[in-house]
């Protein structure tokens, strides 16, 4: 997995999405750890977000998937 490519894909997905407080970017557990390690090493901090959109760990995440979380009680 090339971390620079993954970060570019995540940033691109965040640019094209609708700005919503429910927006999330899905990544696999290994992608999450790679992003975390890379940002900690390069910037010294990691907030679990890309361009202020939270990352969500999902076993079956697409490359990357853009998801909207439903409010409690919505279907």
C-alpha positions as CSV (number, residue, x, y, z in Angstrom):
1,X,0.0,0.0,0.0
2,X,1.4,3.4,-1.0
3,X,0.6,5.8,1.8
4,X,0.9,8.9,-0.4
5,X,-1.6,7.6,-2.9
6,X,-4.0,6.6,-0.1
7,X,-3.7,10.1,1.4
8,X,-4.3,11.7,-2.0
9,X,-7.4,9.5,-2.5
10,X,-8.8,10.4,0.9
11,X,-8.2,14.1,0.3
12,X,-9.8,14.0,-3.2
13,X,-12.8,12.2,-1.7
14,X,-13.2,14.8,1.0
15,X,-13.1,17.6,-1.6
16,X,-15.9,16.2,-3.7
17,X,-18.2,15.4,-0.8
18,X,-21.1,17.4,0.5
19,X,-20.1,19.2,3.7
20,X,-22.1,17.6,6.4
21,X,-21.4,16.9,10.0
22,X,-22.4,13.3,9.3
23,X,-19.8,12.8,6.5
24,X,-17.2,10.1,7.2
25,X,-14.4,8.5,5.1
26,X,-14.2,4.7,5.5
27,X,-10.8,3.0,5.7
28,X,-9.7,-0.5,6.5
29,X,-7.9,-1.1,9.9
30,X,-4.5,-1.4,8.1
31,X,-5.1,1.8,6.1
32,X,-6.1,3.6,9.3
33,X,-2.9,2.5,11.0
34,X,-0.8,3.5,8.0
35,X,-2.3,7.0,7.8
36,X,-1.9,7.4,11.6
37,X,1.8,6.3,11.6
38,X,2.6,8.4,8.6
39,X,1.0,11.6,10.0
40,X,2.5,11.1,13.4
41,X,5.9,10.7,11.8
42,X,5.6,13.6,9.4
43,X,3.5,16.1,11.4
44,X,3.9,14.9,15.0
45,X,0.1,14.6,15.5
46,X,-3.0,12.7,14.3
47,X,-6.6,13.7,14.8
48,X,-8.3,10.8,13.0
49,X,-9.5,13.2,10.3
50,X,-8.6,14.1,6.7
51,X,-9.5,17.7,5.8
52,X,-11.6,17.7,9.0
53,X,-13.7,14.7,7.9
54,X,-13.5,11.8,10.4
55,X,-12.1,8.5,9.4
56,X,-14.2,5.4,10.2
57,X,-12.7,1.9,10.3
58,X,-14.6,-0.6,8.3
59,X,-13.4,-4.1,7.3
60,X,-15.0,-3.8,3.8
61,X,-14.1,-0.2,3.1
62,X,-13.8,0.8,-0.6
63,X,-10.8,2.8,-1.7
64,X,-11.9,5.1,0.0
65,X,-15.6,4.9,0.7
66,X,-17.6,8.1,1.5
67,X,-20.3,7.4,4.0
68,X,-23.0,9.4,5.7
69,X,-23.9,8.4,9.3
70,X,-27.6,8.4,10.0
71,X,-28.8,10.3,13.1
72,X,-30.1,8.0,15.8
73,X,-33.5,6.6,14.9
74,X,-33.2,7.3,11.1
75,X,-33.4,4.4,8.7
